[in-house]
Amino acid sequence: MDSSASTLILTAPSLSLKANIRDKKESLLFDTFLLEKQPNFPTQFLWPHEDLAFACQDELKDPPIDLSGYFKHDQESIGFMAKQIRQACLKHGFFHVVNHGVDGHLIRATYEHMDAFFKLPLSKKLDVKRKEGRFCGYSGAHADRYSTNLPWKETFSFEYKHANAPGCDVANYIYSVLGKDFAEAGLVYQKYCEAMENLSLIILELLAISIGLEGYHYRDFFEDGNSIMRGNNYPPCKEAGLTFGTGPHSDPNSITILHQDQVGGLEIFADNKWQTVRPRPDAFVVNIGDTFMALCNGRYKSCLHRAVVNKERARRSLVFFVNPKEDKIVRPPKDLMPRDEPRQYPDFTCSDLREFTQNHYRADTTTLQNFVHWLHSNHKHHL
């Protein structure tokens, strides 16, 4: 892809507020068996040619970050990891971690229980449909929220509050919405979220070191955070070249920790072209989101990425979206800011950003910039 093509993607006009957000009419049901029997591919799933035209032909070759030295308290290894993270986050905001300490049996069990949920009849999944303005529950192609450029996927999401905050126990939530048949699933999800919390704190410590802060800085800031766990299921699609599993966007949250199965489909934008991320069963994908970009005053890039679908095989992924507590003020630390350095973004809270992305705007490649405009126009920014 040449530089003009990359500019087209990165500076394409952003969606206006409320654009593509569905009105109160009945939404499309994501039943792939029926959708693929239609004589023509459903127009709701068609994506713009300028997004689809740039096919991915290269594979990202960045070496993974080996965390084994962290667990041995090897300061030289920790310094090297921080250097690797800095290079990746200055460049494209994405890296792999291996030897992360998360039990492979737990990862496989989490996939198995997510599979069991997605194999339920559609009517059963719709019993736990995500409510308007909320993250938790089932969503089929986000058709309850949007009317065009729908992703060819279904999701199941739930909240996880760090530090075992009362009233948000994952196992109890799963039992309450899915019943006793999913009691074991709830326990597995709980353990997986706890493992992701531990891994996120390690990554946040290394991020702090990489950017020149004390290792505890971001750990302390996120220790009572509100994170979201999500299972993604991307069914096969005969017209895979006409749609996306997830369109080009950067994540609004702070950091994202993802495990993808062996089918593949994740692509990131690096070196002015789309590059595929080869699945590794022993690795987690980590990417920087918009909130962390604000926390470091734009030093690190929010990763631009997308997911393609497969014509013949279903693809699955497990995603943990890390965020601080909703009412904490997002601002770069004083130790990071020379006196003459201007602020790139105003103060805000995660609840502000959540309101924006859930009720006013569809996350894309320019979410943070449009969020800042919205803050100013609504006088919501903190002084």
Buried (B, 14 or more C-beta within 10 A) or exposed (E): BEEEBBEBBEEBEBBEBEBBBBEEEEBBBBEBEEBBEEEEBBEBBBBEEEBBEBEBEEEBEBEBBBBEBBEEEEEEBBBBBBEBBBEBBEBBBBBBBBBBEBEEEBBEBBBEBBEBBBEBEBEEBBBBEBEEEEBBBBBBBBBBBBBBBBBBBBBBBBBBBBEEEEEBBBBEBBBEBBEEEBEBBBBBBBBBBBBBBEBBBBBBBBBBBBBEBEBBBBBEBBBBBBBBBBBBBBBBBEBBEBBBBBBBBBBBBBBBBBBBBEBBBBBBBBEBBBBBBBBBEBBBBBBBBBBBBBBBBBBBBBBBBBBBBBEEBBBBBBBBBBBBBBEBEBBBBEEBBEEEEEEBBBBBBBEBBBBBBBEBBBBBBBBBEBBBEBBEEEEBBEE
